[in-house]
Amino acid sequence: MSPNLHPMINVAVKAARAAGSIINRAALDIESVRVSQKKANDFVTEVDQAAEQAIIETLLMAYPGHGIWAEESGKEHGAQDSEFVWIIDPLDGTTNFIHGLPVYCVSIALTVRGKVEQAVVYDPTRNDLFTATKGRGAFLNDRRIRVSKRTELKSSLISTGFPFRPGDNFNQYLSMMGDVMQRTAGLRRPGAAALDLAYVAAGFTDGFFEFGLQPWDVAAGSLLITEAGGLVGNFTGEADFLEQQECLAGNPRVYGQLVSILGKYSKFASAGEKATLRQSTANLTQSATADDQAGASPL
């Protein structure tokens, strides 16, 4: 079954590819791209802005009555009162792009009355196109994708994003990473959250967590994951996470285990929940240690 059944997806794909060609052209001469800082370590380039403009023009040409919520221009374009709102990140992974590290993407989602119903994540360097329509599954380059089948955290590959802004709670993040690192097969930090979520949907990684993400970072990726059979929410496992700046995703078994480890760090967890979750993390550690000792062969 091809995903290209819904006309809105076709328009979003056209918009993403238009942005991708702008990004790819600029990547050929990255030294000449003008860069400015929005905040410390939060960069924007003329490429972000040109890509965003191309996306918005393509979407509004097809759907002039729809609303727009974009990373660089906010809500200044499109209809202000529509129940159809396109959430756009024209270049997720700008810092990678500036350095010539080819890990970045375009993210476009359509929300209808606040719920994500269409999603496109496009990686222009690999020409990888991830798409999803609510209720119709998730696809990579027209091939159906599913989250991974791994059930044990110790064999799972987890991706994350590191804090990079002054004022971020670095010590808390180091503690979280320590909790996750010692229980998994590996922790990765590719640098583009929308692509991280698409990779969970495709089963390339088994889970993902990050603080401080905005709706345009996670809207499209969240639908890819749920349509691929995965779960996405905040650190306590609540599904209504889009504007909470906490994102946790994974296949169902890994997601549950990550909630039991990371839930205590959530700003939405009560003191009682945090205590319970701390105990469950301790239990996980004890059982993992026991498993390791049982499996250890004598020297």
NUVEX-667363 format. One record per atom (N, C-alpha, C): residue in one letter; z, x, y. Coordinates in steps of 0.001 Angstrom, whole numbers, plus 500000, padded with zeros to 6 digits. Layout:
% NUVEX-667363
aZXY ...
END
This chain:
% NUVEX-667363
m500000500843498804 m500000500000500000 m500000500876501243 s499028500724502092 s498953501516503316 s499829500901504392 p500464501752505244 p501299501196506305 p500475500597507445 n499181500893507481 n498397500521508661 n497966499059508645 l498908498186508343 l498634496762508310 l499032496101509621 h499980496714510311 h500507496085511513 h499818496664512741 p499238495810513585 p498506496336514752 p499379497174515685 m500665496821515780 m501540497582516683 m501719499021516215 i501774499213514893 i501872500583514357 i500613501372514713 n499466500729514598 n498215501429514921 n498187501894516373 v498683501060517274 v498736501436518693 v499738502589518890 a500885502504518223 a501898503559518353 a501376504889517799 v500618504829516701 v500020506044516122 v499013506644517097 k498199505788517700 k497221506254518695 k497940506957519851 a499044506369520302 a499837506951521401 a500440508289520984 a500976508345519763 a501603509584519277 a500578510700519134 r499395510360518646 r498348511382518481 r497843511875519843 a497767510981520818 a497373511392522171 a498387512395522731 a499668512091522544 a500722513013522993 a500642514321522219 g500397514216520917 g500318515408520067 g499213516349520489 s498079515812520905 s496976516691521310 s497305517400522623 i498034516739523527 i498504517392524758 i499459518539524413 i500376518272523480 i501366519275523073 i500675520465522393 n499737520177521488 n499048521258520779 n498223522135521723 r497575521509522696 r496803522295523674 r497724523229524451 a498856522690524894 a499800523495525679 a500407524621524843 a500589524366523544 a501195525372522658 a500315526607522512 l499017526476522791 l498103527618522700 l498376528644523801 d498981528191524902 d499299529094526014 d500682528737526559 i501669528959525713 i503026528499526019 i503603529209527248 e503145530440527505 e503675531215528634 e503381530546529974 s502311529766530028 s501929529175531319 s502551527794531539 v503328527309530580 v503962525983530728 v505147526078531682 r505163525196532664 r506277525182533628 r507485524479533019 v508633525124533131 v509875524634532522 v510918524440533611 s511669523340533530 s512819523182534417 s514004522708533591 q515203522887534147 q516422522463533448 q516930521157534040 k517121520155533155 k517742518907533610 k519239519137533779 k519837519749532734 k521242520162532764 k521270521501532046 a522433522119531940 a522518523394531235 a521986523234529805 n521059524099529438 n520457524111528090 n519715522838527736 d519401522013528714 d518649520777528459 d517355520875529269 f516276521259528594 f515045521625529277 f514031520480529271 v513196520487530311 v512054519569530344 v510854520375530822 t509691520091530272 t508479520793530697 t507471519777531215 e506444520321531872 e505349519451532321 e504656518809531114 v504802519435529936 v504190518896528707 v504927517633528262 d506278517668528308 d507052516444528017 d506554515298528891 q506380515607530178 q506033514548531134 q504601514031530928 a503670514958530654 a502279514533530424 a502162513749529115 a502893514189528082 a502867513496526792 a503461512098526937 e504565511989527684 e505199510686527897 e504257509740528636 q503569510253529641 q502642509428530406 q501512508905529517 a500992509771528646 a499907509357527736 a500381508261526778 i501609508396526295 i502169507389525377 i502321506049526091 i502927506092527273 i503195504854528017 i501886504147528380 e500892504906528829 e499595504305529183 e498951503633527981 t499002504299526822 t498400503738525603 t499106502455525187 l500441502462525222 l501213501284524803 l501019500112525754 l501078500399527067 l500989499305528043 l499566498757528176 m498570499582527828 m497203499069527821 m497069497982526748 a497718498203525612 a497660497229524516 a498653496086524722 y499838496419525256 y500920495427525374 y501533495477526780 p500809494971527782 p501295495075529168 p502599494330529420 g502937493369528571 g504174492610528767 g505399493234528123 h505236494391527469 h506367495022526781 h507171495918527716 g508423496140527347 g509285497053528082 g509157498472527555 i509562499442528377 i509513500864528024 i510878501480528317 w511374502285527387 w512586503074527607 w512264504479527111 a512011505391528060 a511529506719527695 a512496507789528183 e512492508925527487 e513478509963527812 e513353510446529246 e512140510730529698 e511995511352531014 e511949510345532163 s511310509196531944 s511153508238533056 s512067507027532929 g512916507001531910 g513865505895531761 g513169504562531575 k513572503569532361 k513042502212532198 k512170501785533379 e511582502776534080 e510842502427535302 e509471501828535009 h508936502026533799 h507625501465533455 h507782500217532577 g506725499417532543 g506731498249531658 g507536497092532222 a507553495995531453 a508289494795531874 a509787495041531730 q510548494586532702 q511997494843532692 q512764493864531798 d512161492707531509 d512938491661530834 d512371491292529464 s511473492130528923 s510851491792527643 s511827492002526493 e511703491165525437 e512508491418524239 e511842492483523360 f510627492897523716 f509937493995523036 f510086495254523889 v510778496259523387 v510991497495524148 v510606498705523291 w509703499527523814 w509313500773523149 w510271501887523585 i510870502565522617 i511796503669522899 i511084504970522530 i510947505853523513 i510029506989523388 i510722508321523673 d510516509274522761 d510808510677523054 d509489511422522919 p508892511850524037 p507543512412523984 p507477513786523321 l508599514532523368 l508642515855522751 l510092516142522372 d510432515852521129 d511788516113520641 d511781517521520048 g512642518376520579 g512620519781520179 g511995520653521264 t512209520268522529 t511605521004523651 t511999522482523649 t513258522773523327 t513698524179523327 t512913524986522290 n512685524403521101 n511834525068520107 n510429525287520664 f509882524245521274 f508517524300521815 f508370525432522837 i509341525540523748 i509301526569524799 i509244527974524188 h509927528134523050 h509977529445522399 h508815529681521440 g507987528646521243 g506881528799520303 g507301528591518858 l508520528062518632 l508968527760517262 l508395526400516889 p507542526322515880 p506785525076515642 p507565523988514895 v508696523595515466 v509497522499514909 v509819521536516048 y508936520569516248 y509131519566517293 y508232518382516971 c508458517265517635 c507703516062517268 c507684515052518407 v506880514027518206 v506810512862519090 v507509511711518356 s508348510966519059 s509055509844518428 s508832508564519238 i508338507519518551 i508069506232519207 i508614505112518325 a509432504247518895 a509964503104518151 a509797501840518982 l509588500726518308 l509581499431518990 l510807498645518558 t511617498245519543 t512729497352519231 t512363495934519663 v512753494983518841 v512567493566519154 v513961492946519171 r514371492463520346 r515729491942520535 r516776492950520040 g516550494219520360 g517535495262520061 g517458495875518681 k516595495353517808 k516477495892516443 k515157496643516305 v515211497824515670 v513999498627515510 v513098497993514440 e511843497705514810 e510913497058513883 e509679497888513561 q509351498869514421 q508206499753514175 q508652501177514506 a508140502144513750 a508544503530513996 a507411504488513691 v507237505462514573 v506303506563514348 v506996507860514753 v506980508837513845 v507390510201514177 v506211511089513796 y505708511840514785 y504499512641514555 y504782514111514856 d504534514952513871 d504687516398514017 d503303516984514268 p502994517357515517 p501629517783515827 p501261519150515249 t502267520001514953 t501924521323514430 t501480521246512965 r502015520305512220 r501649520144510805 r500712518956510573 n500465518194511660 n499702516948511556 n500334515997510537 d501659515960510551 d502415515048509681 d502737513775510454 l502347512647509886 l502567511355510531 l503484510489509669 f504675510230510182 f505650509354509511 f505595507990510190 t505474506926509403 t505423505581509976 t506281504614509163 a506767503592509833 a507487502523509133 a507372501224509918 t507223500138509182 t507316498783509730 t508438498094508969 k509310497398509694 k510473496774509057 k510030495873507903 g510626496104506739 g510322495299505564 g509106495741504769 r508419496785505235 r507188497213504546 r507224498644504041 g508382499297504121 g508488500655503600 g508164501722504633 a508417502977504235 a508154504128505095 a507094505006504447 f506302505673505278 f505155506431504786 f505054507780505490 l504542508762504770 l504142510048505339 l502665510225505025 n501846510249506087 n500392510388505917 n499835509394504891 d500246508130505043 d499784507015504195 d500336507028502771 r501244507941502477 r501871507960501146 r503307507459501269 r503701506532500404 r505043505956500452 r506096507042500246 i507143507025501037 i508228507994500862 i509532507282500531 r510401508013499837 r511739507531499479 r512746508635499743 v513976508238500022 v515045509234500146 v515260509908498794 s515927511057498807 s516130511817497572 s517050511061496612 k517049511495495361 k517888510853494336 k519156511646494047 r519398512713494779 r520591513522494493 r521854512700494714 t522793512856493810 t524021512061493896 t525226512916494265 e525133514219494073 e526290515081494310 e526089515907495576 l527126515920496391 l527056516666497642 l526826518150497384 k527409518679496299 k527337520130496076 k525909520616495801 s525006519692495424 s523615520105495213 s522709519634496360 s523317519133497438 s522547518532498526 s522308519498499687 l521168519311500334 l520812520055501542 l521010519107502729 i521835519522503684 i522198518663504813 i521718519314506102 s521114518522506988 s520716519065508295 s521648518542509381 t521696519271510481 t522582518908511581 t521976519408512887 g522669519151513974 g522320519741515263 g523581520327515845 f523488521530516394 f524669522160516971 f524877521668518399 p526130521662518862 p526360521352520279 p525775522472521136 f525217522115522288 f524600523134523136 f524899522913524614 r525678521884524925 r525966521582526334 r527391522009526679 p527606522527527876 p528991522775528312 p529765521457528260 g530980521500527761 g531763520273527643 g531710519685526249 d530720520096525433 d530698519661524033 d531917520252523321 n532384519527522308 n533583519969521591 n533181520950520475 f533070522226520852 f532579523235519904 f533537523419518731 n534845523430519029 n535807523652517951 n535750522543516918 q535595521302517395 q535482520176516466 q534235520336515600 y533123520766516227 y531882520919515463 y532008522026514427 l532669523112514799 l532873524203513830 l533703523718512649 s534692522890512939 s535524522325511872 s534702521407510967 m533870520556511582 m533000519662510798 m532045520466509919 m531445521500510516 m530494522307509759 m531186523014508599 g532403523473508847 g533170524105507770 g533431523133506638 d533792521896506993 d534043520859505976 d532791520588505141 v531634520535505804 v530394520200505096 v529835521408504348 m529858522576504978 m529249523778504383 m529794524102503004 q531122524014502861 q531714524453501604 q531539523431500479 r530938522272500796 r530753521237499768 r529293520986499435 t528380521727500073 t526958521430499902 t526186522666499462 a524901522451499112 a524033523570498734 a523530524312499959 g523644523703501138 g523188524377502347 g523199523468503546 l523355524078504718 l523344523350505986 l522210523935506830 r521402523071507425 r520249523511508211 r520331522938509627 r519732523690510602 r519693523221511982 r518275523444512524 p517329522558512160 p515938522783512585 p515708522639514088 g516381521691514766 g516284521628516215 g515507520459516789 a515175519472515957 a514514518253516464 a515035517078515630 a515939516313516217 a516657515282515452 a515730514232514852 a514689513821515592 a513775512797515063 a513090513289513798 l512740514581513765 l512116515163512582 l513147515330511465 d514397515673511836 d515465515759510831 d515617514432510090 l515592513327510837 l515738512006510216 l514523511679509344 a513328512020509824 a512115511790509024 a512188512564507710 y512759513771507761 y512866514597506552 y513881514025505562 v514932513391506058 v515850512678505154 v515099511517504491 a514319510782505283 a513546509650504738 a512589510111503645 a512000511295503827 a511019511809502860 a511678512499501668 g513009512654501713 g513703513319500607 g513665514830500684 f513198515398501815 f513167516863501960 f514580517407502140 t515420516626502817 t516855516910502887 t517581515656502409 d518863515805502115 d519623514698501514 d520504513955502502 g520765514590503662 g521613513943504659 g521501514660505986 f522054514027507026 f521983514558508394 f523167514025509184 f523714514862510095 f524740514364511019 f524630515105512340 e524925514394513428 e524957515031514747 e525642514134515767 f526373514760516679 f526964514090517838 f526004514160519020 g526156513251519969 g525537513397521283 g524073513007521366 l523549512354520329 l522134511980520354 l521925510698521149 q520761510610521780 q520400509435522574 q519520508487521751 p519399507215522171 p518575506270521401 p517150506775521135 w516550507480522113 w515173507928521891 w515089509040520838 d516214509723520551 d516220510736519486 d516226510090518100 v516853508930517982 v517179508401516650 v516535507057516305 a515950506361517286 a515467504993517022 a514408504969515921 a513348505764516070 a512266505747515074 a512757506278513730 g513480507389513757 g513962507998512513 g514873507083511720 s515657506267512428 s516591505377511723 s515846504345510881 l514721503819511397 l513944502845510605 l513248503538509440 l512746504746509653 l512142505498508546 l513135505613507392 i514382505923507723 i515397506123506672 i515718504828505944 t515972503756506677 t516337502509505992 t515162501970505173 e513930502145505686 e512757501686504931 e512461502579503728 a513039503786503728 a512870504694502587 a514044504578501613 g514912503585501840 g516015503344500908 g517301504068501253 g517384504658502444 g518585505383502844 g519469504562503760 l520539505199504222 l521498504556505121 l521644505396506378 v521878504727507494 v522089505433508754 v523114504659509571 g524008505388510225 g525061504741511009 g525833505770511806 n527034505374512255 n527897506360512908 n528752507059511845 f529680507915512267 f530413508737511295 f531378507923510424 t531709506706510869 t532576505878510028 t531751504957509122 g530419505058509229 g529552504266508360 g529131502935508948 e529429502712510245 e529008501459510890 e527537501540511257 a526769500503510944 a525312500558511133 a524863500401512583 d525723499881513448 d525338499631514841 d525626500885515675 f524793501911515537 f525114503236516057 f524207503696517200 l523137502948517490 l522025503445518301 l522454504043519639 e523445503419520297 e523868503914521609 e525260504537521572 q525728504924520377 q527094505447520240 q527181506972520268 q526028507644520278 q525982509111520291 q526665509737519076 e526645509023517966 e527067509557516676 e526026509113515667 c525486510052514917 c524472509673513927 c524730510377512612 l524797509580511557 l524974510072510197 l523939509363509331 a523241510111508487 a522186509512507660 a522143510213506311 g521607509499505328 g521449510122504024 g520997509131502986 n520753509635501766 n520557508694500678 n521907508015500437 p521929506851499790 p523190506078499758 p524396506838499213 r524209507624498146 r525358508321497556 r525856509445498471 v524939510198499019 v525306511312499904 v525914510773501200 y525355509686501710 y525870509058502936 y527347508708502771 g527674508066501656 g529066507673501399 g529995508873501358 q529537509961500740 q530367511166500658 q530512511836502033 l529456511776502850 l529544512344504203 l530490511535505083 v530474510204504918 v531429509361505671 v532859509768505323 s533113510025504042 s534482510363503639 s534912511725504181 i533952512600504499 i534270513909505074 i534299513870506602 l533317513176507203 l533132513249508659 l533746512085509426 g534135511017508716 g534672509832509396 g535866510129510279 k536672511112509860 k537888511423510638 k537562512039511994 y536315512506512172 y535905513078513458 y535313512029514397 s535142510805513897 s534498509767514701 s535411509281515816 k534818509053516994 k535618508483518088 k535899507011517834 f535266506445516799 f535459505021516491 f536444504788515348 a536963505859514762 a537918505701513664 a539324505505514224 s540073504570513632 s541466504365514044 s542326505492513463 a543556505602513957 a544468506648513468 a544700506494511962 g544837505233511516 g545045504984510080 g543844505415509254 e542650505075509754 e541424505465509045 e541305506984508980 k541665507652510081 k541563509112510118 k542488509744509084 a543694509198508963 a544651509731507982 a544111509533506553 t543593508329506276 t543029508038504953 t541859508962504645 l540995509156505647 l539823510002505458 l540214511466505286 r541266511892506002 r541739513271505810 r542200513473504370 q542888512450503828 q543362512537502451 q542186512562501468 s541146511739501738 s539999511710500824 s539242513040500866 t539217513699502046 t538587515022502139 t539374516021501298 a540723515938501376 a541566516840500590 a541328516618499092 n541197515341498697 n540942515029497283 n539594515591496830 l538573515453497702 l537252516006497385 l537338517513497174 t538135518175498025 t538285519633497925 t538943520005496603 q540013519272496252 q540719519563494996 q539806519365493792 s539050518269493784 s538194518001492616 s537055519013492554 a536527519431493720 a535463520435493733 a535985521769493210 t537233522122493620 t537834523376493154 t538048523324491652 a538546522172491170 a538775522010489731 a537455522121488956 d536393521491489497 d535071521572488848 d534600523020488773 d534802523744489884 d534346525138489923 d535107525979488903 q536428525737488811 q537232526513487863 q536855526182486425 a536584524895486184 a536214524475484827 a534869525079484424 g533988525203485442 g532648525712485133 g532548527213485176 a533616527883485643 a533544529340485777 a533633530008484430 s532729530938484169 s532783531646482893 s533647532874483041 p534406533253481987 p535269534441482084 p534413535680482274 l534939536628483040 l534195537879483304 l534146538736482050 
END
